[in-house]
Amino acid sequence: MNAHARELAASFDLERLTPEFYDNPYPTYRALRENEPVKRLPNGTVFLTRYDDLVTTYKNTRSFSSDKKKEFAPKYGASLLYEHHTTSLVFNDPPAHTRVRRLIMGALSPRAIASMESDLVALVDRLLDAIAAKGDCELIGDFAATIPIEVIGNLLDVPHDEREPLRGWSLAILGALEPVVSPEAFARGNQAVKDFLSYLQTLVARRRQKPGNPERDVLTRLIQGEGSGEDNGERLTETELLHNCIFLLNAGHETTTNLIGNGLVALDRHPDQKQRLIQNPDLIKTAVEEMLRYESSNQLGNRMTTEAVELGGVMLEAGTSITLCIGAANRDPVQFPDPEIFDIARTPNRHLAFATGAHQCAGMALARLEGAIAISRFLARFPNYALSGKPVRGGRVRFRGFLNVPCSIG
């Protein structure tokens, strides 16, 4: 086993992944963590798998930059994908990151999120009614993917009859973030940004004419620039506004879809934990945290060194591109006892599914609420649910989830 693990680590190349890896990356992550935790890849980038190294990188924003202009220029060229990914919140450093994040966080306050709960329960119950009427379901399309689209649609106040293209746009844009992007995936992603921008220009124009409540309507808040006094009345440019609306949909959609889908599949595959949650529904909060740790919706992050820095005993020169493997760090035994065991009552559970530090996910409280309500109510309504066919993975390494999960409801 040791020789096999060393070979797995030695031969690992993020740009040449196998079908076995996409199905189950965790043996490879373990081999890297134990043998080459600061792994120099063939393309010169560095791949990190230890929990403590990720925390160090996340928290040192001076030495590890989130700005992607240098990294994405050769990947995307002068394209709309480049414009999008170098403008959105997650791929920027302060002060741009701070300014946009503050505006968004104002509309995601604890009070604002609490006010969403009744609508979220009603949405989930409508979906469960439809599934019951049909007699079976496809967990992603019928349930997991529908919830965050509606929630983010409500946050931006997108009319219901205009939401249908949102999921397709999101999948295409995020698909172009993979380590290797085919010409077809690039074209799909670029077209999705173009179509999304065109739609948002119309939506923003309507909202400027008829503003919503900035306490609940994130789009109105971003248009008006109502952050704290530190903003000095500064507003986002039109480009910043449009691309951060796209970012909000993408960030809130794909990861929460994966949380719900991965969580329900994990419970099906661990019937003891499923029964435990049915008998102890008050464990839903710790169960959601364990789902986030065990099958992290977002598996990879990226940084670039701004200066020579030592990490995990290895010297990295300035300008080194780094991939942070969240999926590996969340199974690091130094931080998580028995990390391969799925335990819905695990505590403490300081996973990195939402990152940490300045870039910790702005919408994590909302994602947790969506996950808890969706999974607990699905389980209460259909305690005997079971997968009725082989789930289809999304075929991506950065975002880990399913495209299709056939399910019987018992």
MARFIDO-699412 format. One record per residue (C-alpha): residue in three letters; x, y, z. Coordinates in nm, 2 decimals, decimal comma, padded with zeros to 4 digits. Layout:
% MARFIDO-699412
SITE   r     px     py     pz
SITE ALA      X      Y      Z
...
***
This chain:
% MARFIDO-699412
SITE   r     px     py     pz
SITE MET  00,00  00,00  00,00
SITE ASN  00,28  00,24  00,09
SITE ALA  00,45  00,19 -00,25
SITE HIS  00,12  00,23 -00,43
SITE ALA  00,05  00,55 -00,23
SITE ARG  00,40  00,69 -00,32
SITE GLU  00,34  00,61 -00,68
SITE LEU -00,01  00,78 -00,67
SITE ALA  00,15  01,09 -00,53
SITE ALA  00,45  01,09 -00,76
SITE SER  00,25  01,06 -01,07
SITE PHE -00,03  01,30 -00,98
SITE ASP -00,10  01,56 -01,24
SITE LEU -00,40  01,79 -01,21
SITE GLU -00,41  01,83 -01,59
SITE ARG -00,42  01,45 -01,66
SITE LEU -00,68  01,30 -01,43
SITE THR -00,82  00,94 -01,46
SITE PRO -01,19  00,83 -01,45
SITE GLU -01,11  00,66 -01,12
SITE PHE -01,00  00,99 -00,97
SITE TYR -01,32  01,16 -01,07
SITE ASP -01,52  00,88 -00,92
SITE ASN -01,32  00,89 -00,59
SITE PRO -01,04  01,14 -00,55
SITE TYR -00,98  01,07 -00,18
SITE PRO -00,72  00,79 -00,20
SITE THR -00,51  01,01 -00,42
SITE TYR -00,56  01,31 -00,18
SITE ARG -00,45  01,09  00,11
SITE ALA -00,14  00,97 -00,08
SITE LEU -00,04  01,33 -00,16
SITE ARG -00,11  01,44  00,20
SITE GLU  00,11  01,16  00,34
SITE ASN  00,39  01,17  00,08
SITE GLU  00,40  01,50 -00,11
SITE PRO  00,18  01,75  00,08
SITE VAL  00,34  02,05 -00,10
SITE LYS  00,34  01,89 -00,45
SITE ARG  00,51  02,06 -00,74
SITE LEU  00,31  01,97 -01,05
SITE PRO  00,45  01,93 -01,40
SITE ASN  00,32  02,27 -01,51
SITE GLY  00,51  02,44 -01,22
SITE THR  00,21  02,50 -01,00
SITE VAL  00,19  02,37 -00,64
SITE PHE -00,09  02,15 -00,50
SITE LEU -00,16  02,16 -00,12
SITE THR -00,34  01,89  00,07
SITE ARG -00,27  01,95  00,45
SITE TYR -00,53  02,13  00,66
SITE ASP -00,27  02,35  00,84
SITE ASP -00,11  02,46  00,51
SITE LEU -00,45  02,56  00,37
SITE VAL -00,54  02,76  00,68
SITE THR -00,20  02,94  00,66
SITE THR -00,25  03,03  00,30
SITE TYR -00,61  03,15  00,35
SITE LYS -00,52  03,37  00,64
SITE ASN -00,20  03,53  00,49
SITE THR -00,36  03,75  00,22
SITE ARG -00,04  03,96  00,19
SITE SER  00,18  03,67  00,07
SITE PHE -00,10  03,47 -00,10
SITE SER -00,31  03,67 -00,35
SITE SER -00,66  03,59 -00,48
SITE ASP -00,62  03,82 -00,78
SITE LYS -00,63  03,60 -01,09
SITE LYS -00,53  03,85 -01,37
SITE LYS -00,19  03,69 -01,42
SITE GLU -00,31  03,33 -01,39
SITE PHE -00,62  03,36 -01,61
SITE ALA -00,47  03,57 -01,89
SITE PRO -00,31  03,28 -02,07
SITE LYS -00,61  03,05 -01,99
SITE TYR -00,89  03,28 -02,12
SITE GLY -00,72  03,55 -02,33
SITE ALA -00,91  03,87 -02,40
SITE SER -01,25  03,70 -02,35
SITE LEU -01,57  03,76 -02,15
SITE LEU -01,47  03,47 -01,93
SITE TYR -01,15  03,65 -01,84
SITE GLU -01,34  03,97 -01,77
SITE HIS -01,59  03,78 -01,55
SITE HIS -01,35  03,58 -01,34
SITE THR -01,11  03,87 -01,28
SITE THR -01,39  04,10 -01,18
SITE SER -01,60  03,88 -00,94
SITE LEU -01,56  03,90 -00,57
SITE VAL -01,39  03,57 -00,51
SITE PHE -01,10  03,64 -00,74
SITE ASN -01,00  03,98 -00,60
SITE ASP -00,79  04,12 -00,32
SITE PRO -00,87  04,41 -00,10
SITE PRO -00,97  04,69 -00,14
SITE ALA -01,19  04,58 -00,44
SITE HIS -01,28  04,25 -00,25
SITE THR -01,36  04,44  00,07
SITE ARG -01,59  04,69 -00,10
SITE VAL -01,80  04,44 -00,29
SITE ARG -01,82  04,19  00,00
SITE ARG -01,94  04,46  00,24
SITE LEU -02,23  04,55  00,01
SITE ILE -02,33  04,18 -00,03
SITE MET -02,30  04,10  00,34
SITE GLY -02,54  04,38  00,42
SITE ALA -02,81  04,19  00,24
SITE LEU -02,71  03,86  00,40
SITE SER -02,74  03,97  00,76
SITE PRO -02,86  03,72  01,02
SITE ARG -03,20  03,90  01,03
SITE ALA -03,23  03,90  00,65
SITE ILE -03,15  03,53  00,64
SITE ALA -03,39  03,45  00,92
SITE SER -03,66  03,63  00,73
SITE MET -03,61  03,39  00,43
SITE GLU -03,68  03,07  00,63
SITE SER -04,06  03,06  00,59
SITE ASP -04,04  03,11  00,21
SITE LEU -03,77  02,84  00,20
SITE VAL -03,98  02,59  00,39
SITE ALA -04,28  02,66  00,16
SITE LEU -04,06  02,61 -00,15
SITE VAL -03,92  02,28 -00,02
SITE ASP -04,26  02,16  00,07
SITE ARG -04,40  02,24 -00,28
SITE LEU -04,11  02,04 -00,44
SITE LEU -04,18  01,75 -00,20
SITE ASP -04,55  01,76 -00,29
SITE ALA -04,46  01,74 -00,66
SITE ILE -04,22  01,45 -00,60
SITE ALA -04,49  01,26 -00,40
SITE ALA -04,74  01,31 -00,68
SITE LYS -04,49  01,18 -00,93
SITE GLY -04,40  00,87 -00,72
SITE ASP -04,02  00,89 -00,77
SITE CYS -03,77  01,16 -00,84
SITE GLU -03,44  01,26 -00,98
SITE LEU -03,27  01,42 -00,68
SITE ILE -03,08  01,69 -00,86
SITE GLY -03,32  01,82 -01,12
SITE ASP -03,64  01,77 -00,92
SITE PHE -03,50  01,89 -00,59
SITE ALA -03,14  01,99 -00,51
SITE ALA -03,08  02,22 -00,81
SITE THR -03,42  02,39 -00,79
SITE ILE -03,38  02,52 -00,43
SITE PRO -03,07  02,75 -00,47
SITE ILE -03,18  02,88 -00,81
SITE GLU -03,51  03,00 -00,65
SITE VAL -03,33  03,14 -00,34
SITE ILE -03,07  03,34 -00,54
SITE GLY -03,35  03,44 -00,79
SITE ASN -03,54  03,58 -00,49
SITE LEU -03,23  03,76 -00,36
SITE LEU -03,18  03,93 -00,69
SITE ASP -03,56  03,95 -00,74
SITE VAL -03,54  03,78 -01,08
SITE PRO -03,90  03,73 -01,21
SITE HIS -03,99  03,36 -01,19
SITE ASP -04,07  03,33 -01,56
SITE GLU -03,71  03,45 -01,64
SITE ARG -03,52  03,20 -01,42
SITE GLU -03,51  02,90 -01,66
SITE PRO -03,17  02,97 -01,82
SITE LEU -02,99  03,05 -01,50
SITE ARG -02,88  02,69 -01,41
SITE GLY -02,74  02,63 -01,76
SITE TRP -02,55  02,96 -01,76
SITE SER -02,40  02,88 -01,42
SITE LEU -02,29  02,53 -01,51
SITE ALA -02,12  02,65 -01,83
SITE ILE -01,94  02,94 -01,66
SITE LEU -01,82  02,73 -01,36
SITE GLY -01,73  02,44 -01,60
SITE ALA -01,47  02,67 -01,76
SITE LEU -01,29  02,70 -01,42
SITE GLU -01,17  02,34 -01,45
SITE PRO -00,79  02,29 -01,46
SITE VAL -00,81  02,18 -01,83
SITE VAL -01,08  02,35 -02,05
SITE SER -01,17  02,21 -02,39
SITE PRO -01,24  02,45 -02,68
SITE GLU -01,61  02,34 -02,65
SITE ALA -01,63  02,41 -02,28
SITE PHE -01,45  02,75 -02,33
SITE ALA -01,70  02,84 -02,60
SITE ARG -02,00  02,74 -02,38
SITE GLY -01,87  02,94 -02,09
SITE ASN -01,80  03,24 -02,29
SITE GLN -02,14  03,23 -02,45
SITE ALA -02,30  03,19 -02,11
SITE VAL -02,13  03,50 -01,98
SITE LYS -02,24  03,70 -02,29
SITE ASP -02,60  03,58 -02,25
SITE PHE -02,61  03,64 -01,88
SITE LEU -02,46  03,99 -01,92
SITE SER -02,72  04,08 -02,18
SITE TYR -03,00  03,96 -01,95
SITE LEU -02,86  04,14 -01,65
SITE GLN -02,84  04,47 -01,84
SITE THR -03,21  04,45 -01,89
SITE LEU -03,28  04,35 -01,53
SITE VAL -03,06  04,63 -01,39
SITE ALA -03,22  04,89 -01,61
SITE ARG -03,56  04,78 -01,48
SITE ARG -03,44  04,79 -01,12
SITE ARG -03,29  05,14 -01,16
SITE GLN -03,64  05,26 -01,27
SITE LYS -03,81  05,07 -00,99
SITE PRO -03,58  04,99 -00,70
SITE GLY -03,65  04,72 -00,44
SITE ASN -03,59  04,71 -00,07
SITE PRO -03,21  04,71 -00,03
SITE GLU -03,24  04,53  00,30
SITE ARG -03,36  04,22  00,11
SITE ASP -03,29  04,29 -00,26
SITE VAL -02,92  04,24 -00,32
SITE LEU -02,94  04,38 -00,67
SITE THR -03,09  04,71 -00,55
SITE ARG -02,83  04,72 -00,28
SITE LEU -02,54  04,67 -00,52
SITE ILE -02,69  04,94 -00,76
SITE GLN -02,73  05,19 -00,48
SITE GLY -02,39  05,12 -00,32
SITE GLU -02,54  05,12  00,02
SITE GLY -02,25  04,98  00,22
SITE SER -02,11  05,13  00,54
SITE GLY -02,00  05,49  00,57
SITE GLU -01,65  05,37  00,47
SITE ASP -01,77  05,35  00,11
SITE ASN -01,80  05,73  00,09
SITE GLY -02,09  05,69 -00,14
SITE GLU -01,88  05,49 -00,38
SITE ARG -02,08  05,26 -00,61
SITE LEU -01,98  04,97 -00,82
SITE THR -01,89  05,03 -01,19
SITE GLU -02,14  04,88 -01,43
SITE THR -01,89  04,60 -01,51
SITE GLU -01,84  04,52 -01,14
SITE LEU -02,21  04,52 -01,08
SITE LEU -02,30  04,29 -01,36
SITE HIS -02,02  04,04 -01,30
SITE ASN -02,08  04,02 -00,93
SITE CYS -02,45  03,94 -00,99
SITE ILE -02,33  03,65 -01,21
SITE PHE -02,09  03,55 -00,93
SITE LEU -02,37  03,55 -00,67
SITE LEU -02,58  03,32 -00,88
SITE ASN -02,29  03,08 -00,95
SITE ALA -02,15  03,08 -00,60
SITE GLY -02,49  03,02 -00,44
SITE HIS -02,62  02,78 -00,69
SITE GLU -02,36  02,51 -00,77
SITE THR -02,22  02,46 -00,42
SITE THR -02,56  02,44 -00,25
SITE THR -02,69  02,20 -00,51
SITE ASN -02,39  01,98 -00,44
SITE LEU -02,44  02,01 -00,06
SITE ILE -02,80  01,89 -00,09
SITE GLY -02,73  01,62 -00,35
SITE ASN -02,41  01,49 -00,18
SITE GLY -02,58  01,49  00,16
SITE LEU -02,88  01,28  00,05
SITE VAL -02,65  01,04 -00,14
SITE ALA -02,42  01,01  00,17
SITE LEU -02,71  00,93  00,39
SITE ASP -02,83  00,66  00,15
SITE ARG -02,48  00,51  00,15
SITE HIS -02,46  00,52  00,53
SITE PRO -02,79  00,37  00,64
SITE ASP -02,68  00,37  01,01
SITE GLN -02,63  00,75  00,99
SITE LYS -02,95  00,80  00,80
SITE GLN -03,15  00,61  01,07
SITE ARG -02,97  00,80  01,34
SITE LEU -03,08  01,13  01,18
SITE ILE -03,44  01,01  01,14
SITE GLN -03,44  00,92  01,51
SITE ASN -03,26  01,24  01,61
SITE PRO -03,37  01,52  01,38
SITE ASP -03,21  01,78  01,60
SITE LEU -02,87  01,65  01,47
SITE ILE -02,94  01,82  01,13
SITE LYS -02,70  02,11  01,20
SITE THR -02,40  01,89  01,28
SITE ALA -02,51  01,65  01,00
SITE VAL -02,49  01,94  00,74
SITE GLU -02,14  02,03  00,87
SITE GLU -02,03  01,67  00,82
SITE MET -02,18  01,66  00,47
SITE LEU -01,98  01,97  00,39
SITE ARG -01,66  01,81  00,53
SITE TYR -01,70  01,46  00,39
SITE GLU -01,79  01,56  00,03
SITE SER -01,70  01,92  00,00
SITE SER -01,91  02,09 -00,27
SITE ASN -01,61  02,30 -00,37
SITE GLN -01,29  02,09 -00,37
SITE LEU -01,03  02,33 -00,50
SITE GLY -00,92  02,69 -00,44
SITE ASN -00,64  02,90 -00,59
SITE ARG -00,38  03,16 -00,47
SITE MET -00,06  03,31 -00,61
SITE THR  00,24  03,40 -00,41
SITE THR  00,33  03,77 -00,41
SITE GLU  00,67  03,71 -00,25
SITE ALA  00,91  03,43 -00,17
SITE VAL  00,75  03,24  00,12
SITE GLU  00,80  02,91  00,30
SITE LEU  00,51  02,67  00,33
SITE GLY  00,51  02,33  00,49
SITE GLY  00,89  02,34  00,49
SITE VAL  00,91  02,42  00,11
SITE MET  01,03  02,75 -00,03
SITE LEU  00,80  02,90 -00,29
SITE GLU  00,92  03,18 -00,52
SITE ALA  00,71  03,49 -00,59
SITE GLY  00,46  03,43 -00,87
SITE THR  00,39  03,06 -00,78
SITE SER  00,04  02,95 -00,86
SITE ILE -00,11  02,74 -00,58
SITE THR -00,40  02,50 -00,57
SITE LEU -00,56  02,45 -00,23
SITE CYS -00,72  02,11 -00,21
SITE ILE -01,02  02,16  00,03
SITE GLY -01,13  01,80 -00,03
SITE ALA -00,80  01,67  00,10
SITE ALA -00,77  01,91  00,39
SITE ASN -01,12  01,82  00,51
SITE ARG -01,00  01,46  00,55
SITE ASP -00,67  01,54  00,73
SITE PRO -00,64  01,31  01,04
SITE VAL -00,44  01,58  01,22
SITE GLN -00,75  01,79  01,23
SITE PHE -01,03  01,52  01,20
SITE PRO -01,01  01,19  01,39
SITE ASP -01,12  00,90  01,17
SITE PRO -01,16  01,13  00,88
SITE GLU -01,29  00,86  00,64
SITE ILE -01,58  00,79  00,87
SITE PHE -01,91  00,98  00,80
SITE ASP -02,04  01,08  01,14
SITE ILE -02,34  01,32  01,15
SITE ALA -02,27  01,41  01,51
SITE ARG -01,90  01,50  01,46
SITE THR -01,78  01,78  01,68
SITE PRO -01,58  01,99  01,66
SITE ASN -01,59  02,01  01,28
SITE ARG -01,38  02,30  01,17
SITE HIS -01,39  02,21  00,80
SITE LEU -01,28  02,44  00,52
SITE ALA -01,58  02,39  00,28
SITE PHE -01,64  02,76  00,31
SITE ALA -01,27  02,85  00,33
SITE THR -01,16  03,07  00,61
SITE GLY -01,01  03,42  00,66
SITE ALA -01,10  03,72  00,45
SITE HIS -01,25  03,51  00,17
SITE GLN -01,47  03,29  00,39
SITE CYS -01,79  03,23  00,20
SITE ALA -02,02  03,54  00,23
SITE GLY -02,33  03,32  00,19
SITE MET -02,24  03,03  00,42
SITE ALA -02,52  03,10  00,67
SITE LEU -02,77  03,09  00,38
SITE ALA -02,62  02,77  00,24
SITE ARG -02,64  02,60  00,58
SITE LEU -03,00  02,71  00,62
SITE GLU -03,09  02,58  00,27
SITE GLY -02,91  02,25  00,33
SITE ALA -03,07  02,19  00,67
SITE ILE -03,42  02,26  00,56
SITE ALA -03,40  02,07  00,23
SITE ILE -03,24  01,76  00,38
SITE SER -03,44  01,74  00,70
SITE ARG -03,77  01,79  00,53
SITE PHE -03,69  01,54  00,25
SITE LEU -03,59  01,28  00,51
SITE ALA -03,90  01,35  00,72
SITE ARG -04,13  01,32  00,42
SITE PHE -03,95  01,02  00,25
SITE PRO -03,77  00,83  00,52
SITE ASN -03,75  00,52  00,30
SITE TYR -03,60  00,69  00,00
SITE ALA -03,33  00,49 -00,18
SITE LEU -03,12  00,54 -00,49
SITE SER -03,28  00,35 -00,78
SITE GLY -02,99  00,36 -01,02
SITE LYS -02,62  00,47 -01,05
SITE PRO -02,58  00,84 -00,98
SITE VAL -02,40  01,03 -01,25
SITE ARG -02,11  01,25 -01,13
SITE GLY -02,06  01,60 -01,28
SITE GLY -01,72  01,50 -01,42
SITE ARG -01,54  01,79 -01,27
SITE VAL -01,26  01,81 -01,01
SITE ARG -01,32  02,17 -00,87
SITE PHE -01,69  02,12 -00,79
SITE ARG -01,79  01,78 -00,66
SITE GLY -02,15  01,69 -00,71
SITE PHE -02,39  01,49 -00,92
SITE LEU -02,57  01,57 -01,25
SITE ASN -02,83  01,30 -01,20
SITE VAL -02,94  01,08 -00,91
SITE PRO -03,24  00,85 -00,97
SITE CYS -03,43  00,79 -00,65
SITE SER -03,73  00,60 -00,53
SITE ILE -03,92  00,75 -00,24
SITE GLY -04,04  00,43 -00,08
***
